[in-house]
């Protein structure tokens, strides 16, 4: 997986979360649409996603361009951890 594929996968996950949390936004997108995710300020990635979407759409499918204006920094959702045991190098795991 190249860098653009990784970025597109992450943005797709975030977009899916967003539309689940904002169903009115999702209602604006036709069911059969090809969605092109564009990231403001990343023209190389945007050209790549546009080319990818064009290669996968049918003549009849509408195209929806979603421009992501701002992303919050990624962070873990883990609220609590506990370290039970540190296993020294060369020791088998119990």
Helices and strands as residue ranges (DSSP letters): H 3-21, H 23-26, E 34-39, H 43-56, E 63-68
